[in-house]
Amino acid sequence: MTTHFIKLTEPTSSLIKVINRWENDPTLIPLTRPNRNKSELESRYKVTLDGLIKRLENHHIYLIYLNDQLIGEMNYMIDPSHLYKKEPGTAWIGITIGESIGRGRGIGYVAIQYLEEQIKKQGLKRIELGVFEFNEQAQKLYQKMGYKEIGSIDSFTFWQDKMWTDIRMEKYL
């Protein structure tokens, strides 16, 4: 099992197809984006090539490969408005392991280590992230990697017929 990462610089239409599959996977939607209600949870998004190119203006995106198969993506942005703690020079990170073959194998751990290295190279000293309270597996991973809870936002996302809290975590590099 070889995991490697490639920085996304030129999106392709075949990549858009894969990302749209992940964005609209009912098992991933509750984990990857906040939903205010059942209707939002059930809605589907269409990522376009132009939209992804535009996203690259303020996101550093890395594709995650297991051997030669694309299994996920991770990204960071610098000082977004949704930071819980408005500390300049903060990277906000996100990760999606889109293919089930990549889950539960330690790939998320290795991927985030790699992302942290890229963030350090940019001269940033702090990382912040949000994780939904029901995503206990991700919480354990982040805690294991040294992330500490700094706050929470109640009633942040809808899943399983109720609203859940978003837990905000940070790590200083």
Secondary structure by P-SEA (a helix, b strand, c coil): ccccccccccccaaaaaaaaaaaaccccccccccccccccccbbbbbcaaaaaaaacccbbbbbbcccccccccccccccccccccccbbbbbbbbcccccccccaaaaaaaaaaaaaaaaaccccccccccccaaaaaaaaaaaccccccccccccccccbbbbbbbbbbcc
